[in-house]
């Protein structure tokens, strides 16, 4: 029965040692070392025989290791005895053992393995289905194409991904747009699927239910390029996704959508707990140039995040209204320099004389770019702004700024010199 002395010793060690107990640590170490050396010397026949014996163990981990040992011991050789053992492993009570058997079958150069693996694609176990799909891809047998294409339509996103991976290994070319879109999404190329038109809707919408936020985000981004009303409800649902980056992508997907339910949802997103979501909603709504949104953006001017305030200022600056001028003037003293710069530019674009006084004050800002923007805005509003009463009032206010850093005093001096020079010239002309 035992083919070599090594096989006898190996069997004895496995059968005797478990009964000795763990207290014999020295003997246990000797066993491990001996087994390692003996295993390396075993030929293929002994390895098959020994792992077949281990498959009778009541311990599923030992049975799984036996299956994997067959793979290690035989490489990719098509050995009929190995095939029989693996076929038996597919009926094991333990899922991990069955998955191990399917995995090793995928590395055997035996066409019979395909016949065993294809039925597993309809298993009730997702792990077994997906392991079988990958194994079929390794075998590269065209008979596996049809059941793998069917698996592309599974409700399980991991099923779709593994089927796509296997079909790619098989070199499969989708025969129509529907299958091409399914395949694109399955292999993680959602953007490519968006170019398949209406065929992309179902696979991309299904991907919005994926268990990873990256896949959901990619699907939402891709749906921006698919102009089909069937995308609206799924994307509205994505606006409630737990991951804020998915919500951001869904918002941008609505960039060109003006349906009332969408606009209402975008306005609600302005109050999201995440600043990135509020910013995305503000940017998308601002693209519409709709004055009806002015009250909404007024409210958002008090947002805690500077980028949201910046987006609101840039939007409000497109509309000329005394209330807008008054509101934007307050942001010439915002704590963020980008916000102050945007406010200065927006006030210049408004051409509202009411902005002159706060803009003159802004000419002593600590940032050179803002000082320059303020002066440019003043010239845009009125080239003769230094002659205005508003500018002179601002000068009087600046003169009262005595307790300030030296660089501020220097800027104030320059502004006052400009204003006094204008005032003197005005008196001379009179």
Buried (B, 14 or more C-beta within 10 A) or exposed (E): EEEBEBBEBBBEBBEEBEEEEEEEEEBBEEBEEBBEEBBEEBEBBBBBBBBBBBBEBEEBEBBBBBBBBBBEBBEEEEBEBBBEBBBBBBEBEBBBBBBBBBBBBBBBEBEEBBEBBBEBBEBEEEBBBBBBBBBBBBBEBEEBBEBBBEBBBBEBBBBBBBBBBBBEBBEBEBEEBBBBBBBBBBBBBBBBBBBBBEBBBBBBBBBBBBEEBEBBBBBBBBBBBBEEEEBBEBBBEBBEBEBBBBBBBBBBBBBEBEEEEBBEBBBEBBEBEBBBBBBBBBBBBBEBEEEEBBEBBBEBBEBEBBBBBBBBBBBBBBBEEEEBBEBBBEBBEBEBBBBBBBBBBBBBBBEBBBBBBBBBBBBBBEEEEBBBBBBBBBEBBBEEBBBBEBBBBBBEEBEEEEEEEEEBBEBBEEBBEBBEEBBEEEEEEE
